[in-house]
Amino acid sequence: MEISDAIWAGIIGAGVAFEVYALTNGKQGDTLSETTRRTFRTRTRAGAILFGVAWGSFSIWYLGHILAGWAFPLS
């Protein structure tokens, strides 16, 4: 295991731990999905479109990055 693997595992583990805490503490507004909705203001048409374009673009790029080795920016 390389140091980068341990760092990524720690970051992902911390994110999972905080999400579990947010889901179980009973407080509204602190889960990842609630924060994402608030950040992008998805209750508005413009916010929903912005989030959809951002998520779609990232998803397509990440799929190509993993499967075909696409770099960023696309080249």
N, CA, C and O of each residue as an XYZ file, in Angstrom:
300
protein
N       0.852     -1.185      0.000
C       0.000      0.000      0.000
C       0.890      1.237      0.000
O       1.834      1.352      0.781
N       0.563      2.143     -0.886
C       1.310      3.394     -0.954
C       0.665      4.426     -0.047
O      -0.476      4.259      0.382
N       1.396      5.489      0.242
C       0.884      6.535      1.128
C      -0.359      7.182      0.545
O      -1.268      7.549      1.289
N      -0.416      7.329     -0.782
C      -1.604      7.932     -1.397
C      -2.844      7.063     -1.174
O      -3.946      7.587     -1.012
N      -2.669      5.738     -1.163
C      -3.798      4.847     -0.890
C      -4.325      5.065      0.526
O      -5.535      5.103      0.748
N      -3.421      5.206      1.466
C      -3.816      5.426      2.857
C      -4.507      6.784      3.022
O      -5.481      6.901      3.765
N      -4.006      7.794      2.336
C      -4.619      9.131      2.424
C      -6.026      9.106      1.840
O      -6.962      9.614      2.456
N      -6.183      8.513      0.643
C      -7.514      8.423      0.034
C      -8.465      7.613      0.903
O      -9.632      7.980      1.044
N      -7.991      6.523      1.483
C      -8.826      5.718      2.376
C      -9.273      6.549      3.579
O     -10.423      6.454      4.007
N      -8.375      7.355      4.120
C      -8.724      8.218      5.244
C      -9.754      9.267      4.873
O     -10.684      9.521      5.639
N      -9.601      9.885      3.699
C     -10.554     10.894      3.242
C     -11.928     10.269      3.027
O     -12.938     10.812      3.477
N     -11.967      9.132      2.342
C     -13.239      8.456      2.087
C     -13.862      7.979      3.396
O     -15.068      8.117      3.600
N     -13.044      7.422      4.277
C     -13.538      6.969      5.576
C     -14.113      8.111      6.396
O     -15.155      7.953      7.032
N     -13.449      9.256      6.389
C     -13.961     10.419      7.123
C     -15.290     10.879      6.538
O     -16.202     11.244      7.280
N     -15.405     10.864      5.207
C     -16.658     11.243      4.565
C     -17.788     10.304      4.922
O     -18.900     10.744      5.215
N     -17.508      9.011      4.900
C     -18.529      8.014      5.272
C     -18.917      8.187      6.738
O     -20.101      8.138      7.073
N     -17.942      8.386      7.604
C     -18.231      8.555      9.032
C     -19.096      9.788      9.275
O     -20.034      9.738     10.071
N     -18.789     10.892      8.597
C     -19.592     12.094      8.795
C     -21.004     11.900      8.249
O     -21.968     12.366      8.856
N     -21.140     11.218      7.111
C     -22.477     10.973      6.547
C     -23.305     10.102      7.485
O     -24.491     10.365      7.686
N     -22.699      9.074      8.058
C     -23.414      8.229      9.024
C     -23.839      9.062     10.227
O     -24.967      8.931     10.704
N     -22.959      9.905     10.716
C     -23.292     10.798     11.826
C     -24.449     11.721     11.444
O     -25.385     11.906     12.221
N     -24.380     12.297     10.245
C     -25.430     13.212      9.794
C     -26.771     12.503      9.655
O     -27.815     13.087      9.948
N     -26.751     11.265      9.217
C     -27.992     10.509      9.058
C     -28.607     10.111     10.392
O     -29.824      9.959     10.493
N     -27.789      9.945     11.401
C     -28.290      9.445     12.687
C     -28.506     10.519     13.744
O     -29.107     10.229     14.778
N     -28.042     11.749     13.530
C     -28.156     12.759     14.584
C     -29.511     13.460     14.623
O     -29.797     14.192     15.571
N     -30.353     13.247     13.604
C     -31.682     13.839     13.613
C     -31.739     15.292     13.182
O     -32.828     15.857     13.076
N     -30.599     15.909     12.932
C     -30.567     17.307     12.506
C     -30.798     17.375     11.000
O     -30.212     16.605     10.240
N     -31.642     18.285     10.579
C     -31.920     18.461      9.157
C     -30.848     19.337      8.510
O     -30.374     20.300      9.113
N     -30.469     18.993      7.272
C     -29.618     19.880      6.486
C     -28.142     19.597      6.495
O     -27.384     20.387      5.934
N     -27.679     18.508      7.103
C     -26.240     18.310      7.151
C     -25.742     17.062      6.425
O     -24.565     16.720      6.536
N     -26.620     16.371      5.680
C     -26.148     15.246      4.881
C     -25.539     15.778      3.583
O     -25.719     16.944      3.233
N     -24.829     14.920      2.887
C     -24.210     15.329      1.622
C     -25.267     15.748      0.605
O     -25.097     16.755     -0.081
N     -26.351     14.992      0.502
C     -27.379     15.342     -0.482
C     -28.068     16.660     -0.134
O     -28.343     17.460     -1.028
N     -28.350     16.900      1.137
C     -28.979     18.157      1.541
C     -28.046     19.337      1.294
O     -28.490     20.395      0.850
N     -26.778     19.166      1.574
C     -25.801     20.219      1.331
C     -25.649     20.495     -0.160
O     -25.518     21.647     -0.574
N     -25.666     19.426     -0.968
C     -25.572     19.596     -2.414
C     -26.778     20.360     -2.945
O     -26.625     21.276     -3.752
N     -27.980     19.990     -2.498
C     -29.193     20.696     -2.937
C     -29.132     22.175     -2.564
O     -29.509     23.035     -3.361
N     -28.658     22.471     -1.354
C     -28.565     23.857     -0.897
C     -27.510     24.621     -1.696
O     -27.739     25.761     -2.100
N     -26.364     23.998     -1.922
C     -25.267     24.654     -2.639
C     -25.663     25.004     -4.073
O     -25.389     26.108     -4.544
N     -26.304     24.065     -4.763
C     -26.688     24.287     -6.152
C     -28.072     24.924     -6.292
O     -28.501     25.241     -7.402
N     -28.768     25.109     -5.169
C     -30.121     25.678     -5.183
C     -30.997     24.931     -6.180
O     -31.590     25.528     -7.078
N     -31.067     23.615     -6.005
C     -31.750     22.768     -6.972
C     -33.268     22.938     -6.965
O     -33.942     22.393     -7.839
N     -33.813     23.662     -6.022
C     -35.262     23.914     -6.035
C     -35.621     24.949     -7.097
O     -36.795     25.101     -7.434
N     -34.634     25.659     -7.624
C     -34.873     26.591     -8.727
C     -34.542     25.889    -10.039
O     -33.747     24.949    -10.070
N     -35.157     26.351    -11.115
C     -34.899     25.751    -12.425
C     -33.428     25.910    -12.817
O     -32.798     24.962    -13.286
N     -32.888     27.117    -12.622
C     -31.487     27.366    -12.990
C     -30.537     26.491    -12.175
O     -29.568     25.956    -12.713
N     -30.810     26.347    -10.887
C     -29.966     25.519    -10.033
C     -30.025     24.057    -10.416
O     -29.008     23.364    -10.407
N     -31.226     23.585    -10.755
C     -31.384     22.189    -11.170
C     -30.639     21.930    -12.474
O     -29.979     20.903    -12.628
N     -30.751     22.870    -13.413
C     -30.041     22.719    -14.683
C     -28.536     22.752    -14.454
O     -27.810     21.927    -15.010
N     -28.059     23.691    -13.646
C     -26.626     23.790    -13.357
C     -26.109     22.498    -12.739
O     -25.068     21.983    -13.148
N     -26.834     21.976    -11.758
C     -26.401     20.731    -11.135
C     -26.417     19.594    -12.144
O     -25.477     18.800    -12.191
N     -27.461     19.502    -12.945
C     -27.554     18.438    -13.944
C     -26.412     18.472    -14.943
O     -25.838     17.433    -15.272
N     -26.082     19.655    -15.424
C     -24.966     19.795    -16.372
C     -23.645     19.454    -15.695
O     -22.822     18.739    -16.268
N     -23.437     19.957    -14.488
C     -22.184     19.681    -13.765
C     -22.038     18.193    -13.476
O     -20.976     17.617    -13.711
N     -23.102     17.565    -12.966
C     -23.047     16.136    -12.627
C     -22.862     15.296    -13.878
O     -22.044     14.376    -13.895
N     -23.618     15.605    -14.927
C     -23.502     14.857    -16.178
C     -22.112     14.969    -16.789
O     -21.538     13.974    -17.231
N     -21.576     16.186    -16.811
C     -20.243     16.409    -17.374
C     -19.184     15.656    -16.572
O     -18.318     14.997    -17.147
N     -19.255     15.755    -15.251
C     -18.291     15.050    -14.417
C     -18.393     13.545    -14.611
O     -17.377     12.858    -14.713
N     -19.628     13.030    -14.663
C     -19.831     11.582    -14.807
C     -19.237     11.058    -16.101
O     -18.571     10.023    -16.112
N     -19.478     11.777    -17.198
C     -18.932     11.360    -18.494
C     -17.412     11.408    -18.460
O     -16.748     10.466    -18.892
N     -16.856     12.513    -17.942
C     -15.396     12.622    -17.887
C     -14.801     11.513    -17.007
O     -13.816     10.885    -17.396
N     -15.387     11.266    -15.830
C     -14.821     10.290    -14.904
C     -14.872      8.882    -15.484
O     -13.934      8.104    -15.312
N     -15.960      8.556    -16.167
C     -16.067      7.261    -16.822
C     -14.934      7.096    -17.841
O     -14.257      6.067    -17.858
N     -14.729      8.103    -18.684
C     -13.637      8.052    -19.649
C     -12.270      8.043    -18.988
O     -11.347      7.381    -19.463
N     -12.143      8.772    -17.904
C     -10.876      8.836    -17.175
C     -10.494      7.459    -16.637
O      -9.338      7.048    -16.735
N     -11.461      6.755    -16.072
C     -11.191      5.440    -15.497
C     -11.024      4.383    -16.577
O     -10.087      3.586    -16.521
N     -11.911      4.364    -17.548
C     -11.902      3.290    -18.538
C     -10.917      3.518    -19.683
O     -10.349      2.558    -20.205
N     -10.708      4.767    -20.079
C      -9.882      5.042    -21.251
C      -8.657      5.885    -20.941
O      -7.863      6.163    -21.840
N      -8.485      6.295    -19.699
C      -7.301      7.055    -19.329
C      -7.338      8.519    -19.751
O      -6.290      9.150    -19.885
N      -8.558      9.077    -19.965
C      -8.656     10.485    -20.313
C      -7.988     11.322    -19.229
O      -8.136     11.049    -18.038
N      -7.262     12.331    -19.655
C      -6.646     13.262    -18.706
C      -7.574     14.463    -18.544
O      -8.626     14.540    -19.180
N      -7.177     15.379    -17.700
C      -7.923     16.632    -17.561
C      -6.965     17.755    -17.820
O      -5.888     17.752    -17.224
N      -7.264     18.711    -18.655
C      -8.457     18.745    -19.490
C      -8.380     17.713    -20.594
O      -7.316     17.174    -20.897
N      -9.532     17.452    -21.186
C      -9.591     16.444    -22.244
C      -8.587     16.788    -23.335
O      -8.578     17.905    -23.853
N      -7.755     15.838    -23.676
C      -6.752     16.082    -24.719
C      -6.508     14.832    -25.528
O      -5.695     14.843    -26.453
